Amino acid sequence: MRSKQKLIRHRVAARQSLDTLHLIDVENLCHGTVRAPRCANLWGHYRRQVPVGPRDHIVVAASTPNAAAAFFVFPTNTRRIAVPARPDAADLALLAAVEPDTMIRRYRRVVIASGDHLFADLAECLHAVGKAPIQVVSDGTGVSAGLYRHCAELVRLPWESARGSDAPALAGSPTPR
């Protein structure tokens, strides 16, 4: 009887343990200009460079004016957080979405898709317990030194994925191929 209870507890724990938590600051990855084609292009590059499994938890935050363009691109099981259009609102919402203790306990990996400095403390906390996160940015996006220092890996999405076909090329930026 005791071994059956142990097996049930093990199965419950296995179901509760998710593989990867993806925290995605879509406005940061899109250089502030969020449009549906740009988000679709970005998400395609993201999936090719960062493994996204069926047991992963994806959390995306965007300001209310950008929510529709951003949110419909991501899979249906994505947690979407719309925030007021204020500086750092999406970052703070992503940080509040999952407690660090929960991240450490429930996820094998954490991916921080942003270059913003507000994620540096979280990255440091994860690094300290042996779960250094993976950082994802798009080319041309600044990378916080504090965040970068505590990440195991930096993945750069191509500039074209952030710019997309709907946005004009910026002076001095690479042109799409």
C-alpha positions in Angstrom: 0.0 0.0 0.0 2.8 2.4 0.9 4.6 1.9 -2.4 1.4 2.7 -4.3 1.1 6.0 -2.5 4.7 6.7 -3.2 4.1 6.0 -6.9 1.1 8.3 -7.0 3.0 11.1 -5.3 5.8 10.6 -7.9 3.4 10.8 -10.8 1.8 14.0 -9.4 5.2 15.6 -8.9 6.3 14.6 -12.4 3.1 16.3 -13.8 3.8 19.4 -11.8 7.4 19.7 -13.0 7.5 21.7 -16.2 10.4 21.8 -18.5 11.0 25.5 -19.4 9.5 28.8 -18.4 9.7 31.4 -21.2 9.3 35.0 -20.0 8.8 37.1 -23.2 8.9 40.9 -23.3 7.6 41.1 -26.8 8.0 44.9 -27.0 11.7 44.6 -26.2 12.2 42.0 -28.8 10.3 44.0 -31.4 12.3 47.2 -30.6 9.1 48.9 -29.4 7.1 48.6 -32.6 4.7 45.7 -32.3 2.8 44.5 -35.3 1.3 41.1 -36.1 3.6 40.2 -39.0 6.6 41.3 -37.0 5.5 39.2 -34.0 4.8 36.2 -36.2 8.3 36.5 -37.8 9.9 36.9 -34.4 8.1 33.9 -32.9 9.1 31.7 -35.9 12.8 32.6 -35.3 12.4 32.2 -31.6 11.1 28.6 -32.0 13.9 27.7 -34.4 16.6 28.9 -32.0 15.1 28.2 -28.6 13.5 24.8 -28.1 9.8 25.1 -27.0 8.3 21.9 -25.8 4.7 20.9 -25.2 5.3 21.0 -21.4 6.8 24.5 -21.4 5.1 27.5 -19.8 5.1 30.6 -22.0 4.3 34.0 -20.5 4.1 37.1 -22.8 3.6 40.7 -21.7 2.8 43.7 -23.8 1.1 47.1 -23.3 -2.6 47.2 -24.0 -2.2 49.1 -27.3 0.1 46.3 -28.6 -1.7 43.3 -27.0 -3.8 42.3 -30.0 -0.9 42.4 -32.4 1.3 40.4 -30.1 -0.9 37.9 -28.4 -2.6 36.2 -31.3 0.7 35.0 -32.7 1.6 32.9 -29.6 0.2 29.4 -28.9 -3.1 29.0 -27.2 -1.6 27.8 -24.0 0.4 31.0 -23.6 -0.3 33.2 -20.6 -0.9 36.7 -21.9 -0.5 39.8 -19.7 -1.7 43.1 -21.0 -0.3 46.1 -19.0 -0.8 49.9 -19.2 1.5 51.7 -21.7 4.1 52.8 -19.2 7.9 52.3 -19.0 8.8 48.9 -17.5 5.2 47.8 -17.1 5.7 44.6 -19.1 8.9 43.8 -17.4 7.4 44.2 -13.9 4.3 42.1 -15.0 6.6 39.3 -16.2 8.6 39.4 -12.9 5.4 39.2 -10.9 3.9 36.4 -13.0 5.9 33.6 -11.3 7.7 33.7 -7.9 11.4 32.9 -8.0 10.9 30.0 -5.5 8.3 28.5 -7.9 10.6 28.9 -10.9 13.4 27.1 -9.0 11.1 24.3 -7.9 8.9 23.7 -11.0 11.1 24.5 -14.0 14.2 22.9 -15.4 15.1 26.0 -17.4 14.1 29.6 -17.5 14.4 31.7 -20.7 14.3 35.5 -20.3 13.5 37.0 -23.7 14.5 40.6 -23.0 17.6 42.7 -22.6 16.2 44.9 -19.8 18.1 45.4 -16.6 15.1 44.7 -14.4 15.6 41.0 -15.0 19.2 41.0 -13.6 18.2 40.2 -10.0 16.0 37.3 -11.1 18.9 36.0 -13.3 21.3 36.3 -10.4 18.9 34.4 -8.1 18.5 31.6 -10.6 22.2 31.5 -11.3 23.0 31.2 -7.6 21.0 27.9 -7.4 22.5 26.4 -10.5 19.7 27.3 -12.9 21.3 30.1 -14.9 18.7 31.4 -17.4 19.0 31.6 -21.1 18.7 35.2 -22.4 17.1 35.9 -25.8 17.3 39.3 -27.5 16.9 40.4 -31.1 20.0 41.9 -32.9 20.1 45.6 -32.3 18.6 45.3 -28.8 20.7 46.5 -25.9 21.7 43.9 -23.4 22.0 44.7 -19.7 25.4 43.8 -18.4 23.9 42.7 -15.0 21.5 40.4 -16.8 24.0 39.0 -19.3 26.5 38.3 -16.5 24.2 35.8 -14.8 22.8 34.0 -17.9 24.2 30.7 -19.1 23.7 31.6 -22.8 22.8 34.5 -25.0 20.6 33.8 -28.1 20.3 36.6 -30.6 17.4 36.5 -33.0 18.1 38.0 -36.4 17.4 41.7 -36.8 15.0 40.9 -39.6 12.8 39.0 -37.2 12.4 42.0 -35.1 12.0 44.5 -37.9 9.7 42.3 -40.0 8.5 43.2 -43.5 6.1 45.9 -42.3 8.6 48.2 -40.8 11.0 50.5 -42.6 14.7 49.9 -42.4 16.5 52.1 -39.9 19.4 54.2 -41.0 22.6 52.1 -40.7 20.7 48.8 -40.1 21.3 45.7 -42.1 18.8 45.2 -45.0 16.7 42.0 -45.3 18.0 39.3 -47.6 
